[in-house]
């Protein structure tokens, strides 16, 4: 590996509206920790919040952070791009991180492009894999490209920091290591940061389906062929306590609203059980469910790509399979249900 002195791996740790650390921060730490270990660097987390206790910050150290830099200010009570992005760019200029990671949430997608432009650095969005090149020490950033038809690995050989966003819910969060500890540094917000050009009027949560945290997801594809058949799968999902997901084709046809869409242009999910009916397995869809624990696929086409990632595959009529699943789960004891 190139012997040039390496900087540290930084993550942008978001906070929830309730004031705690967002789960996306822990997902980023799962990605950042092995990168730092390969480079012999530290993992540092930057938190911009109206208020954050040491107890909350310590959750980050137990998930892999070596140092947490906390900036507290009332200006962070609501999300405004201008002040946060200006501070992020200023800190990056001062601290010289080797890599700067954020989640591909609304906040991450807004902040990192702004900072990248300020820093004249490269940015790879919506990465699904990250690694370190053992020869150069460069960050290998893998993401879907050409409409999701291929996976491209991108390097930023000269500009620093190397910046990337990671799709949320694409990484399993392990249990915290209670033996780990780290340094918590509280810093004043830099003077002269730009004020936001927007004015916050209020907050109204958007309606969401339960895909994000679902342990079991029943997913339907265009193979169901008719809109009126959606109800059968929705009823089945509800009977086993599962969320209902769909491919883009189902959403584009108007059979289900966008909030049910899984894939490159939809949500990323990590259920314990992913049970699909009539899903072909286009690479765009696979990008959104590749971290599922167990994948069960039902399709009439034995050559469907979904079978390449499935743990259990059923080649046959999906409605016969659905009837069999309904019967089996109706006879299962509570402990046997997913």
TAFEN-V95110 format. One record per pair of residues at least 6 apart in sequence whose ideal C-beta (glycine too) atoms are under 7 Angstrom apart, sorted by the first residue. I is the first residue (numbers start at 1). GAP is how many residues later the second one is. Records with the same first field share a line. If there is no record, write none. Layout:
BEGIN
I->GAP, GAP
END
This chain:
BEGIN
1->133, 134, 136
2->134, 135
6->33, 34, 35, 92, 131
7->34, 89, 90, 91, 153
8->28, 33, 34, 35, 36, 89, 90
9->23, 26, 27, 32, 34, 88, 89, 90
10->34, 36, 87, 89, 90
11->14, 17, 18, 21, 34, 90
12->34, 76, 90, 96, 99
13->8, 12, 32, 33, 34, 47
14->8, 10, 11, 89, 91, 93
15->6, 7, 32, 34, 37
16->6
19->32
20->36
21->35, 38, 39
23->150
24->79, 81, 144
25->20, 35
26->37, 147
27->76, 139, 141, 144, 146
28->73, 75, 138
29->14, 31, 34, 35, 36
30->141, 143, 144
31->70, 99, 135, 140
32->11, 32, 69
33->10, 31
35->64, 95, 97
36->6, 7
38->94
39->59, 93, 98
41->57
42->24, 25
43->21, 22, 23
44->21, 22, 23, 25
45->15, 20, 23
46->23, 45
47->10, 21, 23
48->23, 28, 36, 39
49->23, 27
50->22, 23, 24, 26, 27
51->21
52->18, 20
54->130
57->11, 13, 127
59->117
60->8
61->7, 119, 120, 121
62->114, 115, 116, 118
63->113
65->117
66->116
67->115, 116, 118
68->114, 116, 117
69->116, 118
70->114, 115, 116
71->16, 116, 118
72->114
73->116
75->8
78->122
79->28
80->116, 118
81->29, 30, 33
82->112, 114, 115
83->110, 111, 112, 113
84->27
85->26, 29, 30
86->107, 108
87->102, 103, 106
88->23, 27
89->26, 29, 30
90->100
92->8, 23, 27, 69
93->26
96->64
97->64
98->62, 63, 64
99->40, 62, 63
100->61, 63
101->63, 65
102->6, 9, 10, 63
103->62, 63, 65
104->21, 22, 61, 62, 63, 64
105->63
108->57
109->56
112->11, 51, 53
113->10
116->7, 47
120->39
121->38, 39, 40, 42
122->34, 37, 40, 41
123->40, 41
124->17, 19, 30, 40
125->18, 40
126->17, 39, 41
127->14, 15, 16, 37, 38, 39
128->14, 15, 39, 42, 159
129->13
130->9, 10, 11, 34
131->9
132->7, 8
133->7
138->17, 18, 19
139->17, 23, 25
140->13, 15
141->12, 13, 23
142->9, 10, 11
143->9
144->7, 120, 139, 140, 143
145->7
148->116, 135, 136, 139
149->134
156->6
167->101
168->100
169->43, 98, 99, 100, 101
170->98, 100, 121
171->120
172->98, 119
208->51
209->34, 50, 51
210->33
211->6, 32, 34, 51, 56, 58
212->55
214->28, 29, 57
215->56, 57, 58, 123
216->24, 25, 26, 55, 56, 57, 122
217->25, 26, 28, 52, 54, 57
218->15, 18, 19, 24, 26, 27, 57
219->26, 27, 43, 55, 56, 57, 60
220->10, 13, 26, 30, 57, 58
221->26, 28, 29, 55, 57, 58, 59
222->25, 27, 28, 56
223->54, 55, 56, 76, 95
224->6, 53, 54
227->28
230->25, 26
232->90
233->11, 44
234->10
236->86, 89, 90
237->6, 7
239->90
240->89, 97, 98
242->96
244->16
245->15, 17, 24
246->10, 14, 15, 16
247->16, 32, 38
248->13, 15, 17, 18, 36
250->6
251->7, 9, 10
261->6
262->7, 23, 26, 27
263->21, 22, 24, 25
264->20, 23, 24
265->19
266->22
267->21
268->20
269->19, 20, 23
270->21, 22
271->21
272->21, 22
273->20, 21, 65
274->15, 18, 21
275->21
276->21, 22, 30
277->21, 41, 45
278->21, 40
279->6, 18, 20, 27
280->19, 24, 25, 26
281->23, 24, 25, 28
282->23
286->23
290->19
294->17
295->14, 15, 16
296->14, 15, 16
297->9, 10, 13, 16
298->16, 20, 23
299->7, 16
300->15, 16, 17
302->13
307->6
314->7
329->8
END
